[in-house]
């Protein structure tokens, strides 16, 4: 299979592709499903789609869809960083419909993400994972992501603060 940027990517039975702005509704539905599955607040697919139409039109945000119709998504944002000459990517979300997990769909999405990141000269991919989400941690570790810096045994932590109006 050829990806949208010309690289050949082996995706098994799950075709993956870079989402277009016209697919913002599809991406939004999957992201909304993800949040609802884990009882996480969501503004709803309509608001998400409106935001995605703006974000996906830029070079800083990309969504990777798996399946036709789409049954999995990765949402990725890129930013410059003083420590790297290339971009740093944040894998904001990776979701596969619950009934289809364990069939290699997440792996196909991850392979596409890594290939696309190389093509866009990304030098680091960051992922935030809840400590208790053992399955997600195991998935990312299989793809060679780590929670400690080389030469250290201290785990990294993610802190955040939402700002009030």
N, C-alpha and C positions, 0 to 999 in steps of 0.2 A: 504494500500500500504506500502511496506517496502522500506525504503531509502537505499542507497548504504552502509550505515554504520550500518544497522540493526534496526534502530528505525522505528516504525510505524508512518506514517504521514498521516493525513486525508487531502487530496488535492482536494476533490470534483471531478469535471469532468476534471481537468487539471493535468495530471500526471507531477510531477516535479522530476528532477534527477540532480545529480552532474555531470557536463560535464567532459568528458575525454579529454586528449590531442588530440585525433583523431577528436574531435568535434570543434577544434579551428576555422575552417572555418565557422561553423554555428554561433558560438559566435561572431566572427568578423563581419559577415553580419548583425546580429541584432544590434551590437554596432554602426556600420556604418549607418544603417537605423536611429537609434536614433539621432545621430549627424546631419544627413541630414534633419531630420524632423524639427529640431530647428535651422537650418542654422548655425551650429557650425562646425568649421574646423575638418576635419578627414583626416588621411593619406590614407584612402581607406581600403577596406576589406582585400586585399592581405598583406599589411604591418601589419595590426592589427593581422591577422592570424599568421604571422611569429612570432610576439611578443608573442602572446598567447600560441603558441606551447612551447616556453621557459618558460613562467610564469606558465602555468597550470601544468607543470611537477614538480613544487615545492609544498611544503606544505604551502607556504605563499600566494598563489593565488588560488581562486576557482571561478567557474562559475556555477550557477544554471540555468538550462533550464526548461521551461514549455512547454508542448505540444509535440506532435509528428505528423507532423514536428514541430520544435520549433517555438513558437510565442512570447516568452518572455524570458528575461534573467536578472540575477543579477550577477554583477561582484564584488567580495569581495577580499580585500587584508588584511593580518594579519601582525601584528608587535608586538614586545615586547614593554613594557612601564614601566617606573619606578614606576608609581602609582598603578599598578595592578600586581598581581602574575601571572595571565594568560595573554593571548594575548588581544590586542585591534584590532577590525576589522573596516575597513573603507568600507562602501557600496559605491563603486566607481560609479556604475551605476545600475539602475533598469529600465527596459524597457519592455513594452508590445506593440505589434503592435496596431496602433491606432484604427482599425476597431473592435478590440476585447476587448477594455478597458471597464471597468465597469461590467465584467462578473466573477470577483473573481480570475482572473489569478494572479494579483499582490499579492492578499492575500495568495494564495497557495505558491507563491515564498517566501513571507515573512515568512510564517509558517515554510517552509523548512529551510530557512536561520537561524531562531531562534533555531530550533532543532539542526541543524548542528553546530551552534556556541556553544550551550551548550555542545554538544558532544566533541568539540575541546577545551573546557575550556576557551572560550572567556569570558571576564568580562565586556567589553564595546563595543558597536557598535556605530560608528560615521557615520553621513550622512551630506553631504553638500547640501543644497537646496536653490535655488534662492528665494529671498524675494517675488517676484511677482508670483511664482508658487504656488498659493493658493491650487490647487488640490493636489499637491504632499505633501505640508505641512499638509493638512487635513488627507491624507492617512497615513503619518508617525505618526501623533498624535493619530489616531485611534489605532495604534499599540504600543502606550505608549511611543513614543519618545518625548523628550522635547527640547525646545530651551533655557531654563533657568536652572541654577543649583538649587538644593533644597535650600530653604531659601533665594533665591534672586529673584528679578524681572527684572534683567538685562538680555537682550537677548544676546546670543552668536553670534559672527561674525566669519566669515572665511576669512582669508587674504591669498593671494598667490602671488608668484612672479616666473615667468619663467626666468631661467638664460640663458643668451646669450652665444654663444660659445666663 
